[in-house]
Amino acid sequence: MCGICGILEIGSDQVVRRDVLQRMTDTLTHRGPDDAGYHIEAGVGLGHRRLSIIDIDSGQQPLCNEDGTVWIVFNGEIYNFCELRDLLEQKGHKFRTHSDTETIVHLYEEFGEECFARLRGMFALALWDRNRRQLVLARDRIGKKPLFYFYDGQRFLFGSELKAILAAGQINSEVDAAALADYFCCLYIPAPKTIYRSIRKLRAAHYLVVNGQGLRERAYWDLSFAGTENRSHSEWESRIRESLSEAVRVRLMSEVPLGSFLSGGIDSSAVVACMSRLLDRPVTTCAVGFDEESYNEVEYARAVAAHVKAEHYEMTVRPHATDIVELLAWHFDEPFADSSAIPTYYVSKAAREHVTVALSGDGGDENFAGYKRYYYDHLDNRLRSHIPASIRQNVISPLGRLYPKLEQAPRIFRAKSLLQSLGRDPLEGYLASITIPALIRTSLLSGDVKAELSGYDPLEQFRDYYRRSDAGDHLSRIQYLDIKTYLTDDICAKVDRASMAVSLEVRAPLLDHQFMEMVARIPSSLKLHRGAGKYIFKKAMREMLPPSILSRRKMGFGVPIAEWFRGELRDLAHHTLFEADGILNLDYLQRIWDRHQKKIQDHSALLWAVFVFRQWQRRFQSGMADTRNTLLAKA
């Protein structure tokens, strides 16, 4: 795994300054601690930081074709590069290395922009095509690897992280008000926006061509739910096992120590079980436990490890909230309020003590409808179908709008979510369940910010994905929506930043695009079946995992932030949250704070979002950015 960055002077032969390129590249040292490389020619400069995984001896980057007309910097792994290399050699291409990176260069020479659809893997890359005087960026189908860019018509910058672009200097760091609204709606910022108005994310499954004519962005893949197939349960179970085993197998290639995360949930357990059947040695597994029993899953991880005879390692941690938030703020570069980033960082840190590559179980909930919200949404839709529209519109809908305003409203989540859901159509009901309520998030913002937003609605981008899906049923449509938004911009971003913070490569077999395409053809009734999510996946894993793992209650991978705000974080948070900046409505924030402290309502998610936002401001907008090494010492 690596970090990449670069500079393109549009329509100019101006020489890129090496010190600027090196400054950008140095911000990515944690992503690639093993080596650094640069390529500079008229009008372009490419930088690379390397974490050596494959072809350690000769895989240095930037790398070029035989005549030096096509150069690449690449972050990721291509799992089918051996097959692609064989094809290209048959067509006369000559290779100097054994790396997957060189395969991409020749694939681009042979197939041009169509080459990205042939790649199986996770990647973010940039290709400099000297003959066409163009730079081509691409990102993998699910967005497992990040890529950001800045463009002002004369200069184009890109990087694996926002800080690499900021390091180039002369970047407008004005906050994007729409991105801020997205953040306080979703707790992350969906692509293509970033917190900065002038910097964008390249969207997953897209490539971007930059030349003298400007920017041209294209999608090269999408996930289809239209081809549902009617097969027996046993057929689907067999296909799931075979497809997952193949997705795991191709991710076992490595010249450095390789293992797996193991939480004891079905997703990571299924991956470990497949690994145990494919490897000729015990699987190295890593788990973290917490002092708070309700957040501790190590006993389940231990059971799975014993079942497959793994070489199992555990670490018990008690996160220091203040220090870890400062560290993660530095690594995420923009506000990101998924608190599960904290345990993800710790399990990555624990794994890095034993391996350089770890497989994970990410993607199981999105593929097989495992989140509880899918079950609740299903119940809501069944109730909705039995309540006359006039009652939903004239009685339930007004009550749903009134509920957040009631100071002494009962603290019952389902009562609240039912009222807010049943008064809406199925899509709006689902969106209400996965976002901060509009009344709360708009009340939190200052009048000036709301005026700048001019009625902007963060939910419209989610509606667009829902409408775009080719699925024939509601559950599949909201799965598609989540894959395009939450999975890419929350889950994948979280795992990438937390693992790269400790120079660990993470591979996710359940996010293999061929596996996902197969799962998308399974009828949704076999994913969410009689109130049980992951129904067919659990059945498929019966012969590989203990019954206790398949039947256990789902636990979230989280930390007790509600208690933190009433305990160890209370004083610091209160001091930090209420800094006047013209962005937040401090009077409303005080109400939220008081109600949380008095346990009238649990506002921990929103308070955490504000706290993380304040930490980001301190790191990147107040000239107070600590170095990574200092922050690591604290954490």
Residue, then its C-alpha position, 0 to 999 in steps of 0.5 A: m500500500c502506498g501514497i501518491c501525489g502529483i502536479l500538472e501545470i496545464g498547457s505549460d512546460q514550466v518545471v515543477r519544483r522538486d521541493v514542493l513535490q517532495r513536501m507533498t510526498d512527505t505528508l504521506t510517509h505513514r502510507g508508505p514508510d519503505d521508500a520514496g520516488y519522484h518523476i519530474e519532466a516539463g509541466v508534470g511531477l509525480g510523487h510516491r511513498r511505498l509500503s512494499i508488499i509485492d515485488i519488493d526488490s524491483g517495484q519502485q515507483p514512479l514507473c514507466n513503459e519501455d520508451g518513457t512515454v507513460w508514467i504511473v504512480f499507484n496505490g493499491e493491489i491488483y489481484n488479477f495482474c498475472e492473468l493480465r500480464d500473460l495477455l499483454e505479453q502475448k500481445g508483445h509487451k515487454f516487462r522489466t519487473h514482476s509488479d502489478t503496477e507495471t501491468i497497469v502501464h501496459l494495459y493502458e497502452e493496449f486498451g486506453e481508458e477502457c483498461f480500468a474495467r479490466l482491473r480486479g482489486m483496490f486502487a487509486l492511480a495516476l497515469w501521465d500520458r506524455n504523447r497526449r499531454q494528459l493525466v488520467l486518474a482512476r479509483d477502484r469500484i468501491g472506493k477502498k483507496p482514496l484520491f483527491y484533486f484540486y483544479d483551478g484551470q491552470r494547475f492540477l494537484f492530486g493526492s492520496e490525502l487532502k494534506a498532500i494537496l494542502a502542502a503544495g501551498q496557495i490552496n484556497s482553504e475556504v470551507d464548503a458550506a454544502a459539505l458542512a451541511d452534509y457532514f452534520c446530516c450524515l456524519y461524513i462528507p459524501a463524494p465528490k465534495t470535501i470540506y474544502r470548496s476548492i478540493r474534490k474527491l474522485r468518485a469510486a468507479h470513476y476515472l478522470v482525464v485532465n488536459g488542456q481542454g479541461l476535466r472529463e470524468r467518466a464512470y467505468w462500472d456500476l453494481s446492478f441488482a436487476g439480474t435477480e436469479n431464482r435458485s434453490h437455497s443450497e445452490w446459493e449457499s454453494r455459490i456464496r462459499e465458492s465465490l467468497s473462497e475465490a475472493v479470499r484466495v486472490r487476496l493472499m498473495s504477499e511477500v510480507p506477513l499476512g493475517s486477518f482482523l477477527s471480531g467474532g462477527i460472521d463477516s470477519s469469521a467467514v473470511v478467517a474460515c476461508m483463509s484457514r482452508l486455503l493456507d498451509r499454515p495457521v491463520t494469524t488473527c488479531a482482535v481488540g477488547f475493551d474494558e466496557e463489557s457491552y463493547n467487548e467481543v473478544e470471547y467470540a473472536r477467541a472461539v472462532a480462532a480456536h475453531v480454525k486453530a488460528e495463531h490468535y493475538e488479542m489486545t485489551v485497550r482503554p482508549h484515551a479519548t482526547d489523544i486518539v481524536e487528535l490523532l485521527a483528526w490529523h489522519f482524516d484531514e476533514p471532519f469524520a464523526d464515525s466513532s468506530a474509527i477509534p476501535t478500527y485504529y486500535v485493531s489496526k495497531a494491534a495487527r501491525e505488530h504481527v502482520t503487514v497485510a490484514l484481511s477484513g470482513d467489511g462489506g457483509d452488512e451492505n451485501f447481505a442486509g445485515y444492518k438493523r436499520y434494514y429490518y426496522d425499515h422492513l417493519d415500517n413498510r409493512l405497517r405503512s401498507h396497512i395505514p390509510a394514506s390520509i391518517r399517515q399524512n394528517v396525523i402521523s406526519p405532523l406528530g413526526r415533525l413535532y416529536p423532536k421539538l418536545e422537550q420532555a418527549p419519551r426517550i424511546f428510539r423506535a417510537k421516535s423513528l416510527l413517527q418520523s418514518l410512517g408519515r413519509d414514503p418508503l425512501e424518505g422514511y429510510l433516509a430519516s433513519i440514517t441521518i440527523p433530523a433536519l430540524i436538529r441539523t439546521s438549528l445547529l448551524s448559524g444564520d449566516v451559514k443557513a443563508e449561504l446554503s440557500g435551501y440546499d438539501p443534503l438528502e437530494q444526493f441520496r434520492d438520486y442514487y435511489r432513483r438511479s438504481d436498477a433494482g426492482d425492490h425497495l430493499s435492494r435500492i437502499q442497499y445500492l444507495d448505501i453502497k454508493t454513499y455510506l460504504t464508500d465514504d464512511i466505511c472504506a474511508k474509516v478503514d483506509r485512514a485508520s489502517m494507513a495511520v499504522s502502515l497496515e494494508v487491509r484487503a476486503p474479500l467481501l468487497d470484491h466486485q465479482f463477489m458483490e455482482m454475484v450477491a446482487r443477483i440473490p433475491s432480497s428475500l433471502k438476505l432479509h428473511r423473516g426479520a433476520g439479516k444475512y439469512i442466506f450468508k449465515k446458512a452458507m457458512r454453517e459448515m464452516l463456523p460454530p453455531s454460536i457465532l452464526s446465532r449470536r446477537k449483532m454488536g456494533f464496533g464502537v466506543p462509549i461516547a455517550e458516557w465520555f461526554r458525561g465523564e472523561l471528555r466533559d470538561l475538555a468538550h465543554h471548553t472546545l465545543f463553544e468556541a465562537d466562529g460564526i458557523l454554529n448556533l451556540d445557544y442551540l448547541q448549549r441546549i443539546w449539551d444540557r439535555h445530554q448531561k441531564k440524560i433527557q436525551d442521548h445527543s452523543a452522535l451530534l456532540w461527537a460530530v461537533f467535537v470532531f469538527r472542532q478538532w479538525q478546525r484546530r488541526f487544519q484551520s488554526g495554525m496549530a497542527d501538531t506533527r503526526n509523531t507528536l500525536l502518535a506519542k500521545a495515543 
